[in-house]
Amino acid sequence: MKMRLRGLGINADQIDDAKEKLKAYMIKYGHGLNSVVDEDDDGIRPLPAKKAWIDTTASYPVYDDLPRDDDEPEMATTISPNNLISFTSKVEQFMGMGGYVILKNIMSGGGWAKPARTKHGYPMGTQPGPCLALRINKKPPLFNAGLPFVLLASDIRHSSPSNLEMDLSASSSASERVSRRAAIISRHLGEAPGYGSPPLVLTPCISYSPPESSEKVSFDTRELRLLLDGHDVEARDWLFRLMEESSLFCPRRRGGNRVFVVPDYNQSMEQQREMTMRRIQFLLERGVFDGWLTGSGVDLEMRKLAMNECLGLYDHSLIVKLGVHFFLWGPAIQFFGTKRHHDKFLRESENFLIKGCFAMTELGHGSNVRGIETIATFDKNTQEFIINSPCESAQKYWIGGAAKHATHTIIFSQLHINGTSQGVHAFIGQIRDANGNIMPNIRIADCGHKIGLNGVDNGRIWFDNFRVPRENLLNSVADVLPDGQYVSAIKDPDQRFAAFLAPLTSGRVNIAVNAVYISKMALAIAVRYGLTRRAFSLSSNEPEILLLDYPSHQRRLLPLIAKACAMSIAAYNLKKIYVKRSPDTSKILHIYSSAYKATFTWQNMKTLQECREACGGQGLKTENRIGISIGEFDVQSTFEGDNNVLMQQVSKALLSEYLSAQKKKQPFKGLGLEHINSPCPVIPANLTSSALRSLEFQNDVFCLRERDLLNRYASEVYQYQQQGKSRETAVLLSYQLAEDLARAFTERTILQQLVEEVKSATGPLKDVLELLRSMYALICIEEDASFLRYGHLSLSNAAAVRKEVMKLCSNVRPHALALVSSFGIPDSFLSPIAFDWIEANSWTSSNSL
């Protein structure tokens, strides 16, 4: 019902008390009103109150305003289920004549209690159910519109409150004030209308049922998790628990007793940055980073990579901040520096007494590191290098950590000795003192707010005759002696420059593997939601259909699961190459890290967008993680190498291998190119379903595509050179074939690594992996137009592939929940819509935010 509380002839001292009593009663017991407003000279102010529930199965005594003596009042009529609607109509009619209703507790013991009358109104109260009395009265002269209300025929939710009397009376000396208030209010609102409605026929509400109650598991999810993670499962789970148990990681209770950990994106940019540093300090104190810069060994490095993946699952800003420090600054000192640098900087860097950053990118140069404009010259008299930003485009840009927290940086500069440029070299420079003050001859500015990663303090740096000691040149590749002589064991400038880019490899490896982890998180959320959310039904008497039971929804998500699983296995192999790196494997590591970084990050963005849309409007909520991750991870396609540039570098490396084999007339060896040594496979014109799913076909068609594109690419570059163009120009003009080739190489490599894992599997898991292998292969074929463009597949085979993908979606659908459960992501690192999304969005949960 609705009620308007107007000036009831009470004085100013009493009205606030009366309002508070009424408000408190409504909030505590939920009786009588669903809307309460106070109207006075100042206008209308809402008072919150709960909805009234009238028991349609009980009877209520109703009283009129006939003259009564001091005896008990007579019962004029009784509300019952049979006459509730007709009574409501009578009440509305009465209201139209200016009547009003007072709720009054008139039951006392075994008899009727006398209503306590006042000069200007009746007390208001209530009766413990089921006997809630309604007294209908004629409009007193001082009331302009009275107290209208409407009875609602609804289900009962009746508590048993104790009696409450609220004295709304006032002395006659207040009559003039009340009349004036009533006149003002009447001009605002006029006569308050009455309302009536027939009983509502309610249908049952949607209820949540966890997918585990209906979805079956046909294989050991722990076994698949070990295959996908590859290593350090226990260490991952330990770190997950560490974050779950700390308030610094913003645990939030949603949907009953479930707790989720996710950064608070309502914080300002400055607050997010400070929280990032506080979380790093928390992890540091608990030994997470022990040995990250001072230790060695394959096992330690693998554990380090696993820890980084888990931290990235929580917050991208956190691992970017750590990545700059531990995977750029630290490795630069380890690999470019010598013992003098290791002893001075590594231990204090591991303990974060020194906070490092990596000043390579400039406003005018990003991917083209060789073209940077910062200059370093040697002053033999002071034994110092003098570093300058000669122009605005030479300012260091997007330097993570520089804006606020970093104390030191690696400065990449063009080294000039006696007027001769020796190319790009790296120097250690201190940019802040122990108190956080910027050092002399340095200017630092903030890059400002970004579409994501606002927990990272990206900055810009200018150097104005900034001096660093000669010993601060990282000299494992080249050195400057005290007399100013430049020396290097690597005579070839190109090879020397390539050596200076080595630290970027660790960054690319981390970005690649983390992108796959984020894809798995989004898929786990979207699939779980699709297994509980329903929409539409085929007929009126059937239940609505689960989203993931729609073939179109399966087509959106299940091929992405196959790709995520395949890329997880490839990422593990990339990490094994990285931790066992040597000068002999540097080229292979560069090619694989470039190819995987570009491919995995592009696929991550595609997966995030598809999962966001598959979750509908819920995908837009920050707490559901997918939507916010799009902005957070978009930068992955740009930093540590633009993806398009990296893929062209992959093709150039393959072209070099091709030309070398042709020139030496030797078979191909390495990078999986040995298949080119065999006869060219022939693909039949009309393939059956079983043939499309066969390993032989999938391997043949992937190898055929790569072989043909490599030949076409080499031929086109050669043709441009025959026209008088330089090789560099010819490569640039052949970029379309270069992109197709790099994709073919990457997808063939991933497929072959997946095949090796399938071979070693047994039992039910092997059957599921066979489905994923076919799904991965066929979806890659369907998505790449080059199979048709260059005639690798016939039109009929291309059409058959598309149909087979749909069949595979139907085959994979029963395993969807088990597959995403195998990702090993704790429930708290998913989101509310991955579980009881109804309870998570309930009034109670919403008010707990």
N, C-alpha and C positions, 0 to 999 in steps of 0.2 A: 504494500500500500504506500501511498504518498501522503505526506503531511506537511502543511506549512504552519510553522510556529510564528504567530504574529504577536504583537504587543498585547498581552493578556491582562492588562490592568495592573501590572506589577511595577514596582518602582525600579529605578536604575540599579540600586544595590542588589536587587533580587534577580534581575533578568540573566546576568551572567552565570549566577549560581544555578538557576533553573536550566539554562542551556547545557551547562556542564553535566548536571545530573542526568538530563535526558540523553545526552551524547554518550556518557559512560554506560548508561543502562543499555542503550542500543548496541554498543560495541560488545558489552559483556554477554548479553543474552540473545541478541539477534531477534528481538520480538517487535512486532507492531509496525515498523517502518522500513522502507527501502530508500527513502529520500527525505531528508530533513533540511530545511533552510530557515535561517533567521532573517526576518525582514524588519528593517528599522530605517531611521533617517539616512543612514549611510549606504543603503542598498541591500543587496542580498548576499549573504555569506553562507556557503554550504557547510553543513555539519555531517561528517561521515557517519553512516549507520548501516547495519546489515539488513538483508531482505527479510520481510515478514513471511512466516509460514502459518497458514490457517489450517487447522485440522478438519478436513472435510468428512471425517468419520465420526466426529464428536458433535455434541449439541452445545450451543452457546445461548445463555439468557440475554434477552434484549429488552431495554426499558425505554419508555417514551418520556415526555416531559410533562405528564399530567400532574396536577397538584398532589402533593403527598403531605401527610402529617409525619409525625415522628416515628410511626410504625415502620415495619419493613416494607420496602417497595414491592409493588406487584409486578409480576413477569408479564410483559406485554406480548411477547412472542419468543420463539426459540429458533435459532439457526440450526439446521440439520442438513445432512447430505441431500435430502429431498427438496429442501426449499432455499438452498444457498443462493442459487442464481436469481430466483424471484425476489428474494430478500435484497440482494444487491441492487436490483432495479429500483426497489422501493427506496433504498437509501439514496441512490442517485437522484431520484425525484425529490426526495426531501432536501437534499443538498441544493438542488436548483432553487428551492424556496428560501435558501439562506440558513439552513440548519447546519449543525456541526455535531461531531461525535467525540465523546470523551471516553477513554479507556479507564476503567475504574475497578480496583479490587473491592468487590463487595461480598466476597465469601469469607466468613469468619467462623471457625469452628463448625457447628452444625446448623447455624442459622444465618439469616441475612443481616449484614451490618448496614447501618444507616449511612448513606452517602454524606460526606462532610461538605456542606455547602458553604460558599463564601459569597460576598456581595457581587463579585465580578466574574466568578467562574467556579468550576469544580476541580478538586484535586485530580491529578493524573497518576495512574499506577497500573498494576496488572495483577492478574490472578494466576497462581500456579495451575497449569493445565489439569484437566481439559476445560475448566469453566472460566473462560475469558469473557468478561461481561462487556457489552457495548452499550453505552447510554446515549440515546439520541435526544438532542435538546434543540429547542428553538434558539434562534440567534439572539444573544443578549444585545442590548442597544449600543454598547461600547465596542462591539466587534464588527469589523467591516466585512470580513469574509469567512470568519470562523476557522474550523479545523476540518477541511474535507479529507476524506480518504476513500480508497477503493479496496474492496475485498478481492483477493486473488484465489481462485480455486487451484490449489497446488498441493503437492505432497507435503506431509508434515515433517519438520525437523524441530521438534519441540523439546526444549530443556525445561527444567523445573526451577526457575529462579525464585529467590526469596522475595517477599513483598517489598515494594518500593513505593513510597509516597513522595511526591514532589509538590511542594507548595508553590503554586503559581499565583497566589492571591496577592493583593496589594491594598493599601488603604485608599479610601475615597479621595484623599488629597492628590492622588496620581491620575485622576480621571481626565483632567485636561490634557496632560501629556499624552496619555494613551489615545485620546481622540485625535490629537494632532498627528501622531504617528500613523494611525489607521487611515487618515485622509491622504497622507503622502503615499502610503503603500498602495492604496486603491488606484491612485493615478498611474502607478507603475504597472500594475498587473490587472487591475479590474477584478471581476468575479473569477475565482478559481474554479475551473471546471471539475466535474466528477468524471470518473472513468469506470468502465465495466468491461468484462471480457468473459467469454465462455470458458469452460474448463479446457485445459491444454491436454492433448493426447501426445505423450512423449514416447519416442522410440528409444531403444537401448543405446547407450553411448558406446563409442569405440573403446576397446580395452587393449592394453599392450600384452603381447605374449612373446617372451624371449625366443629368438630363433633356435636356440639350443633345444627347445621343447619339441620341435618338429623336424629339424634338420639332422640327418644322419652323418656319421663320420666313418668313412670306409678305410682310412689309413692312419698311421701314427703321425699326428701333427708335429710331435717333438722331433721325429726323424726328418721331416721336411724342413723344419726350422733350422736344424743343424746343417742341412745341405745348403740352405739359402744364406744363413749368417756365415757359415763356414768356420767360425773360430770364436773363442772367448765368450761363449754364451753365458757362463756363470758370472763373468766380470760385467757383462752388460746388465744382467738382472740386478747385481749389486748396486750399480750406479743408478739404475731406475729407482730402486728402493730408497737410495740416498736422497734423490730429488723429491720423491713422494713425501718423505717424512720431514722436510724442511719448509718452514713458512716462507722462506725466501723465494720458493718456486710457486707461490700463490695457490696452494691447494684450495679448491672451492667445492663445497658440497652442493650437488645438484641431483634431483631425481631420487629422493629418499636418502639412502646412506652412501651413495656413490660419491667419490671424491675425484675431481679432475685437476690436473696441474697444467696451467697454461699461463703465459705472461699476461699481465694486466695492460692491455693496449689502450685503456682509458688514461693511462699516465702520460704526462707531458714528455717531450723528447728528452729533456734534461733528466727527468725521473727514470726513464727507461735506461738511459746511459749509466746512471748511478746504480741501478739495480743490476745491470750487467756486471759491473765491477764488484758489487757485493757478492754476487753468485760465484764469480771467479775466486774471490777470497775464501768463500765457504768451501769450495771444491779443493782449493789449495791446502787449506788446513786439514782436510781429511785425506790427503795423500794421493788425490786423483792424478796429479801431474808428476809424481815421483819418477825420475829417470827420463822424462820426456826430452830433455836436452843433454843430460849428463850420462845417461845410460846408453847401452848399445845391445845389439842382438835382434834376431828376427822376431822372437817371441815378444819382446818388449815393444817393438815397432807395430806388430799386429795388434797388440792390446791397446796401444795408443790410438790406432785407427778405429778400433771398436768403440772406445770411449768417446771419440769424437762424433761417431755416428749417433750414439745415444743422446749426447748433448744437443746435437743438431735437431733431433726429433722434438726436443722441448722448445728450443728457440734458435732461430737462424742467426740473430744478432750475437748470441753467445758464442757460437762456433766460428763466426766470422772474426770476432774479436780475438778468440783463441787461435784461429787459423793464421791471422796476421803475425801473432807473436810466436807461435810454436811451429808453424809450417812455412813461414817466409823469413821473418827476422832471424829466428834461431838457425834454420838450415843454411841461411846465407853465411852466418858466422862459422858454422860447422864445415861447410864445403868450400867457401871462398877464402876463409881465414886460415890461420895457422895457430900453432900452440900459444903464441902471445895473445891472440884474440880469444881462444878457447878458455884459457886460464882467467882472463880478466872479465869475460862477459857471460859465459854459459851458466855457471852456477847461480849468479845473481839474477839472471833472466828466468831460470827455472823457478826461482822463488818469488818472482815478480817484484824484486827490489829494483830491477831494471825492467821497464815496460817498453818493448820495442815496436817499431812500425817499419814500413817498407816503402821508401819514396822512389818509385820507379815511374809511374804514370804522370804525365804532364797535361796541362790544358791543351796543348797542341799536338801531343803524341801519346797514343795508347798502345795499340798493338804493334806499331812500328817503333820498337824500343831503340833500334839503331839510330833513329832520327831525333832523339831527345836533345834539348838545347841547353840544359844546365852544363856549366863549364867548371872544370877544376884545373887550376894551374899550380905548379910547384914553386915555392919560395925557398931556394937553397939556403938563404941566410938564416931563416928562422926554422928551417926543417918542418915547414907546414904546407898543407894544400889550402889554397884559397878557392872557395866555391861561390859561384855567382849564378843568379837567375838573370840573364842578360836582357830578357824581354818578358812581357806579360804571358805569352804563350809558354814560357819556360817554367812557370809556377807549377810546383808539384800539386797534383789534384787527386781527389778521392782517396787520400791517404788515411786508411783506417787506423784510428787511435791518435792521430795527430792533433785533432781539434782540442782535446782536453787532457788525455791521460798519459800519452806516450812521453817517455823521458829521453829516448834515443831513437835513431832511425838509420836505416841503410840508405845512403844517398847515391843514386846512379847518375853519373856525370860523364861528359866527354872529357877525357884526360888529355891535356895539352902539355907537352914537354918541349921546351925550347922552340915554341912556335909550331910544333908538329902534333897533330891529333893522333893519339894512339887508340882511339875508339872508346867505347863505353866501359867504365870501371866502377867499382863499388867502394864506398867509404862509410865508416862509422862516424856519426855525428851526434853529439848530445844536444838536444833541443830544449830541455827544461832542467832546472836545477832541482835539488832535493825538496825544495818548498813548492815546486810546481811553477816557478816563474820561467818565462820564456828567455832563452839565452840571448845575449847581445848579437846583433847583426842577423837576426832571424825575424821574419814576420809570419804569423800564423793566423789564418781565418777559418771559420767554420763553413762547411759546404751546405749546411742548412738541412731542412726537413726533406725527407725522401718518401717515395711510395712504399717503402719497406725498410727494414734494417735501421730503424731509428734508435735502437739501442747501441749502435756503433757511431762513434764520434769521428766521422770522416772530415778531414781537414785539408787546407791548402797551405803550402809553404813557399816562401820566397827567401832566397839567400842573398845577402848583401855583404860581400867580402867576408864571408863566414870562414873561419880558420879551423882546421883540424890537424892534429899531429901527423907527421909522416907515417907513424906506426898504425894509424887508423885506416890506411889503405888495406883492403882485404887482398892478401898477396899470394894466395895459393896458385893462382894462374899467372900473375905478372906482378912485378915489384918496381919501385923506384928507389935506387940506392941513395945514400946521403949526398953524393956528388951530383945527383940529378940524372944519373944514367938509368934508362928504362930497360928492364930485362924481362924475358918471358921464355918459358920452356916450349910454349906453343907459338910457332912462327907464323902460321896461317891466321890472318886476322878473322876470317870467317869462323874457323874452329874455335878461336879464342872467344869470339862473341857468343858462340853457341854454348860454351862452357859457363858463361855468366848467366845464361837463362835456365840453368839446371834447377835452381830452387822452385821455379814455377811448376815443375813436374809434380812436386808433392802437393801443391795447391790444387792442381787439376785432378789428381787422384782423389783427394778428399771431396772435392765438389762432385765428382762423378758418383762416388759411392753414396754420398749423402742424398743426392737427387733421387736415387732408387729408394732409399729409406722413406723419404717423404711421399713418394708415389704410393708405397705400400700403406702408409698411414691413411692417406686419402681413400684408398680402395677399401681398407678395412671399415672405415666409417660409412662410406656410401653403400657397400654391400650389406652391412648389418642393417642399415636403415631400409634398404630395399627389401629385406627379408621380413620386415615388420610393418611397413607402411603400405596401405592399400589404397586403390583408386578405381572407381567404376566397377560395375558388375555386368555380366552378360545378360542377366534378366533380373526382374524386380524381386524375385524370391530367392536369389542366390547371394552369397556374401561377395563383397568387393574383392578384387584380385590383388595379390601381392605385386608390388612393382617389379620384383625380380622374376616373376612368372610371366611377365610380358616379354615376348621374343625381342622386341625393340630395346627393352631395358637390358636384357642379356647381351645383346649386340653392342651396347654402349660400354659395358663394364668388364665382361668376361675376357675379351681379347686383351684388355689392359692388364688383367691379372697375369695372363700368359707372358706378356712382355716384361712385367715386373719380375716375375720368377726367373725368366731367362737372363735378364740384365743383372739380377742379384748374383747369379752364378758367374757371369762375366766379370762383375765387379770384384768378386773374391779372387778370381784369377789375376786381375789387374793388380790387386794388392800384393799378391805373392810375387809378381814380377818386380814391383816397386821395392819391397823390403829386401829382395835379393839382388838389387841393382849393382851394376859394375860398369866400368867404361865400355866393356864389350856389348852390354845390353842397353846402353843409353839411347841409341837410335830406336830400338824396338819399343822401349818405354815411352819415348816421346810420341811415337806414332799411335800406340794404343791409348795412352792417356789423352791425347788430343781427340782421337776418334770417339772414345767413350765419354769424355767430358761433354762434347757437343751433342752426341746422340742421347745420352741419358738426361741431360738437362732439358733438351727440347721435348723429350718424351714426358718428363716430369710436368712441364707446363701444360702439355696436352692432357695428361691424366688429371691434374688438378682442375682444369676447366671442365672436363667431362664429368668428374665427380661432383663438382659444385652444381652443375646444371641437373645432374641426376638426383640431387637432394632438394631440388626446388628452392623455395624461399628459405628453408632452413640452412641451405648452403651459404647464404649471405651473412648469417650471424657469426660474429667473430668467435664466440665461444665454441662454435662447431668446427673451427680450425681450417676448413678447406678454403673458404673464400679469402681469409686473411693471408693464407699461405701463397696465394697467387701473387700478391704484391711483394711478399717477403722473399720469394725465390725467383722472381722474374730476372733479377740481376745475374743469375747464374749463367745465362746465355751470353753475358758480356764480360764479366771480370775473369781474370786469369786467362784471357784470350777470347776474342770474339769467335763465336761458334762457326760462322761462315769462313773466317780466316783459318781457323784450325782445320776444318774439313778440306780446304784447299791445300794446306800443308801436308795432310795425309795423302792426297792424290799426287802431289809433287814427289813425295817420298816413294810412292809406288811406281811413279814414272821413272825415277832414278833406278829403282831395282830392275825395271823392265829393260831400260837402255843398257844397264850394266850386263845383264844376262845376254842380251842380243850382241853386244860388243864382244864379250868374252866367249860367246857361243857355248855357254854353260847352262845347265838346267836351273830353274828357279829353286831357291832354298831360303826358307825362313818366311815369317809372316803368314804362314799357311798358304803360300802361293804355289806349293808343289803340285797342286792339281792341274796347273797350266801345262805341266810336263806331260800329262796324259792326253789321249785323244779327246777331242771335243765331244761332250755328250749330246745325244739327240733326244729330243722330247717328243713323244708320240702326239699325234694331232688330237685324239679324243681319249681323254683319261677318265677312268672310272673313279668312284669314290674311294675304293681301297688303294688305288694307285696314287691318288692325291695325298693320302695319309702315309704313304710309304716313305721310309727314310731315303731310299734310293732316288725317288723323284725329287724330294725336297733338296737333297744335297746336290743333285745334278743341276737343277734349275738355278740354284744360288751360285754355283761355280760357273755355269754358263754365262750368267749375267755379268759376273765380275770379270771373267776372261774377255768377253766381248767388249765391255766398256773400257778396259785397260788398253786393248788394241785400238779401239776408236779414239781414245784420248791421245795416245802416242801418235797415231796417224794424223790427227788434226793439228797437234802442236808442230809436227814435222812439216805439214802443208803450209802453215803460216810462216815457218822459218824459210821454206823454199820461196816464199813471196818477198823475202828480204827483211822480215821482222826478226827482232832478237828473240832469244828463247824466253826471256822474261815476259816480253809482250805477247808472244805466242801462248804462253801459259795463261796469261790474264784473259786473252780472247777465248780460250777454251774452258772458261769457268763452268759452263753448264754440264759438260761431260765430266769435269772434275768433281762437281757435287754429286752427280749420279754414281761415279766410281767410288767415292769415299763412302757413300751410303751402302753400296753393294759390298765393299770390303768389310765394313763394320757389321752388317747384318749376317754375312756369311761366317764371320769369326764368332759372333754370339751363338749362332745356330750350332756350330761345331763344338763349342764348349758345352752347350746344353746337351748335345748328343752324348758326349763322354760321360756326363753325370747320369743320364738315363741308363746307359749301359751298366753302370755299377749298382743301380737300384734293384730291389727285389720286391716280390709280393705285390700287394695292392698299390703301394706307392709307385711302383714302376708303371702300372697301368695308367695312373693319373698323370705321371710325367710324360708318358707317350701322348696323351691327349694335349697336354700343354705344348709339347714340341710341335705337334701338327698345327695347333692353333697359332703358335708363334710364326711358323713358316708360312702358313697360308694367309695370315693377316698382313705379313710383310709383302707378300706377292700382291694382294689386293690393293694395298695402299701405294704401291710404286708403279707409276705409269710406264716406267722404262721397260718392264717386261713385255708390254704390248708395243711400245714405241719402237723398239729395236727387234721385234719379232721373236723374243724368247719364248713367248706363249702364243698359241692360236686363240682366236676369239672364243671358240667353243670351250677351250680349257680355262680361259679367264672367267667365263660365265660359270663354269663348273666350280671353280675355286670359291666364288662368291656364295654359291649355294652350300658348299661344304663348310664354310665358316659358320653359317647358321646352324647346320647339324652339330657342329662341334660345340657351339654355345649351349645347345640342348643337352649335350653329353656332359659338359663341364658344370652345368647349373646345379646338379645334386652335390657337388663338391665345393660350392662357392664359399660356404661358411668355414669349412675345414681349411680351405686354402688361405683365407685371410687370417684365420686363427694361427696358421703356421708362420705368419710373419713375426710372431713373438713380441708384438707391441703390447705393453700392459694396458689394461682397460683405462687407467687414469690418464694415459697419454692419447686417448682417442677423444671422444666428445659426447655430450649428452644425447645427441640423436643416434648414436651407435647403440644406445640401450633404451631405457624406458623414457622415450621422448614425450609421452603424455604427462607423466609425473614431473619430468624436468621442466615442463612449461606450465605446471599447475600454479594456482594462485599462491600456495604456500611456498613452492620452490622459487617463484618469481620474486617474492618478497624477501627471500634469503640472500639475494644477490648483493 
